[in-house]
């Protein structure tokens, strides 16, 4: 079986030159301008202190000085597409959860504060569960589905089932009568249960799936592969919004929500079929030192052992505070403040997501050439600028333009965000650090939604865009201090930190 996995890894490199030629050719104009991103060998790691005893693990030799078999093979365009296919289905889920679900909750008269929590794809329970799942996936191995895809097999069917049945649950209002609940309150409670369960199971599946990118992709290709990954994810969001807009228009401006729930579940399931059938995970990961059973001390050390890792997570914290102030509240803002119908409100989200889908892959390729941090910084500046401009805009057409600009910025930060994490993490800890990243976002995302919803409830929608702009500007502070080359990981891999 080990030989089968090795052969599969080698086959993953077939046709890689086609991917490289197409991916790198787009960004050749930037070559030599800001230097090569790939000059740092291998993938980042944690270095001293992570093991809990203060000892550094042996340094991983730079790429090219260790046996070829230990280096990740190049990824072909076919393999990158098969892997990224699952993110198309995930994008459908994100688009539905972030923008269409709010209409469903609005029809149930759900308060804006609860809407902020339920419409978030990240939830507070993820702060505890996601790191555990990430570490669990690091130690798991299934003969057919590997260490990451097996979580897709386990949890996606459950998620799909709850997505499909949730609108039907809200019709069982008689269940609340014995407890003295009104029909509307019962519907809200049942909707909350369904939404909680499909959000939880989606996140239990998605983080290990996302960690698979680092397992199968060499460092110098991660920007391009992640760009394709995110482009298909953004395309999934666009597709579900287009379907919602068309169906709403045919339905007199009202979204046919039960049909959209069913379509979301079906497309989520279909998106992962090519990934499960076409991607064979390597049993042995390049740069892996050994596998660990993580303790609470390991999780704590993972957050504090490297200041650069802490700066990355701080940037993500403020970023998600801003993003999740937008996603659950944009529909409420459009319908309650601008008095849009469902179709018009969905068009706002469509513009934001369409520009993200169009630009995310080019930004991924650009990140491989000019640097991931520079690409991420560009995205944050565009998003902050768009939010500031929106504070002074009251007309619809200028608002469309500002949302398009925000979409371009979102594409840039999306294409470079996760690859930045892979630069400061060793492959055998990718699941752990993906889980810790989810811990940060699982606190920041609902926290941002709740804080923004509270401010809107107290002060009205005039505070909506100023709050978003403030969060994006705050994210620039830790980002300005973040330097990959100064991380313990990079220094360890360069041999600057000797083994204890």
BELHUWO-V663015 format. One record per backbone hydrogen bond with DSSP energy under -1.0 kcal/mol. CO is the residue of the C=O (numbers start at 1). NH is the residue of the N-H. E is the energy in kcal/mol with one decimal. If there is no record, write none. Layout:
CO,NH,E  CO,NH,E
This chain:
1,5,-2.2  2,6,-2.1  3,7,-2.6  4,8,-2.3  5,9,-2.2  6,10,-2.1  7,11,-2.5  8,12,-1.7  10,13,-1.2  11,14,-1.4  12,76,-1.7  13,16,-2.1  15,19,-1.3  16,20,-2.9  17,21,-2.7  18,22,-2.2  19,23,-3.3  20,24,-2.9  21,25,-1.2  25,28,-1.1  27,30,-1.7  28,31,-1.5  30,33,-2.0  37,40,-1.1  47,50,-1.4  49,52,-1.1  56,500,-1.0  62,65,-2.1  67,70,-1.6  68,71,-1.8  76,80,-2.5  77,81,-2.2  78,82,-2.5  79,83,-2.7  80,84,-2.3  81,85,-1.3  84,87,-1.0  85,88,-1.2  85,89,-1.2  86,90,-2.0  87,91,-2.4  88,92,-2.0  89,93,-1.8  90,94,-2.8  91,95,-3.0  92,96,-2.4  93,97,-3.2  94,98,-2.9  95,99,-1.7  96,101,-3.0  100,103,-1.0  100,104,-1.4  101,105,-2.4  102,106,-2.5  103,107,-2.2  105,110,-2.5  106,109,-1.5  111,115,-2.4  112,116,-2.0  113,117,-1.1  114,118,-2.7  115,119,-2.5  117,120,-1.0  123,126,-1.6  124,127,-1.7  125,128,-1.2  125,129,-2.3  126,130,-2.0  129,133,-2.5  130,134,-2.7  131,135,-2.6  132,136,-2.2  133,137,-2.6  134,138,-1.4  135,139,-1.1  142,146,-2.1  148,151,-1.6  149,153,-2.0  150,154,-2.1  151,155,-2.4  152,156,-1.8  155,159,-2.4  156,160,-2.9  157,161,-2.2  158,162,-2.1  159,163,-2.3  160,164,-2.2  161,165,-2.0  162,166,-1.5  165,169,-1.9  166,170,-1.4  168,171,-1.1  169,172,-2.0  171,173,-1.2  172,175,-1.7  173,176,-1.4  176,181,-2.5  177,180,-1.9  182,186,-2.4  183,187,-2.1  184,188,-2.1  185,189,-2.4  186,190,-2.7  187,191,-2.4  188,192,-2.4  189,193,-2.1  190,194,-2.3  191,195,-2.8  192,196,-2.5  193,197,-2.2  194,198,-2.3  195,199,-2.2  196,200,-2.4  197,201,-2.3  198,202,-1.4  199,203,-2.0  200,204,-2.0  201,205,-1.2  202,206,-2.7  203,207,-1.5  205,209,-1.6  206,210,-2.7  207,211,-2.2  210,213,-1.5  212,216,-1.6  213,217,-1.2  218,221,-1.7  219,222,-1.4  221,225,-2.9  222,226,-2.7  223,227,-1.9  224,228,-2.0  225,229,-2.8  226,230,-3.0  227,231,-2.3  228,232,-2.4  229,233,-1.6  230,234,-2.9  231,235,-2.3  232,236,-2.1  233,237,-1.7  234,238,-2.4  235,239,-2.8  236,240,-2.1  237,241,-1.8  238,242,-2.8  239,243,-2.6  240,244,-2.1  241,245,-2.8  242,246,-2.7  243,247,-2.6  244,248,-2.4  245,249,-2.4  246,250,-2.1  248,253,-2.6  249,252,-1.2  253,342,-1.0  255,257,-1.6  256,260,-1.7  257,261,-2.3  258,262,-2.0  259,263,-2.5  260,264,-2.2  261,265,-2.1  262,266,-2.3  263,267,-2.7  264,268,-2.2  265,269,-1.9  266,270,-2.4  267,271,-2.1  272,276,-2.5  273,277,-2.3  274,278,-2.4  275,279,-1.8  285,288,-1.6  295,299,-1.9  296,300,-2.2  297,301,-3.0  298,302,-2.5  299,303,-1.1  300,304,-1.6  301,305,-2.7  306,310,-1.9  307,311,-2.2  308,312,-2.0  309,313,-2.3  310,314,-2.2  311,315,-2.2  312,316,-2.2  313,317,-2.2  314,318,-1.9  315,319,-2.3  316,320,-2.7  317,321,-1.6  318,322,-1.8  319,323,-2.7  320,324,-2.2  322,326,-1.0  323,327,-2.3  326,330,-2.1  329,333,-2.8  330,334,-2.4  331,335,-2.5  332,336,-2.9  333,337,-1.7  333,338,-1.6  334,340,-2.6  341,345,-2.4  342,346,-2.2  343,347,-1.4  344,348,-1.2  345,349,-1.2  346,350,-2.4  347,351,-2.4  348,352,-1.7  349,353,-2.4  350,354,-3.0  351,355,-1.8  352,356,-1.2  353,357,-2.6  354,358,-2.2  355,359,-1.5  356,360,-1.7  359,363,-2.1  360,364,-1.8  361,365,-2.3  362,366,-2.4  363,367,-2.3  364,368,-1.0  366,369,-1.1  366,370,-3.0  367,371,-1.0  371,375,-1.7  372,376,-2.6  373,377,-2.8  374,378,-2.2  375,379,-2.0  376,380,-2.2  377,381,-2.3  378,382,-2.2  379,383,-2.4  380,384,-2.6  381,385,-2.5  382,386,-2.3  383,387,-2.2  384,388,-2.3  385,389,-2.4  386,390,-2.2  389,392,-1.3  395,399,-1.3  396,400,-2.1  397,401,-1.8  398,402,-2.3  399,403,-2.4  400,404,-1.9  401,405,-2.1  402,406,-2.3  403,407,-2.1  404,408,-1.8  405,409,-2.1  406,410,-2.6  407,411,-2.1  408,412,-1.8  409,413,-2.2  410,414,-2.4  411,415,-2.3  412,416,-1.1  413,417,-1.8  416,420,-1.5  417,421,-1.1  418,422,-1.8  419,423,-1.1  421,424,-1.5  426,429,-1.9  427,430,-1.5  429,433,-2.6  430,434,-2.4  431,435,-2.2  432,436,-2.4  433,437,-2.3  434,438,-1.9  435,439,-1.7  436,440,-2.0  437,441,-2.4  438,442,-2.8  439,443,-1.1  440,444,-2.9  441,445,-2.9  443,447,-1.4  444,448,-3.4  445,449,-2.1  446,450,-2.8  447,451,-2.7  448,452,-2.5  449,453,-2.4  450,454,-2.5  451,455,-2.4  452,456,-2.4  453,457,-2.4  454,458,-2.1  455,459,-3.4  456,460,-2.1  460,463,-1.4  461,464,-1.2  463,467,-1.9  464,468,-1.7  465,469,-2.7  466,470,-2.3  467,471,-1.9  468,472,-2.1  469,473,-2.3  470,474,-2.1  471,475,-1.6  474,477,-1.3  475,479,-1.4  476,480,-1.9  483,486,-1.1  484,487,-1.7  487,491,-2.2  488,492,-2.4  489,493,-2.5  490,494,-1.7  491,496,-2.5  492,495,-1.3
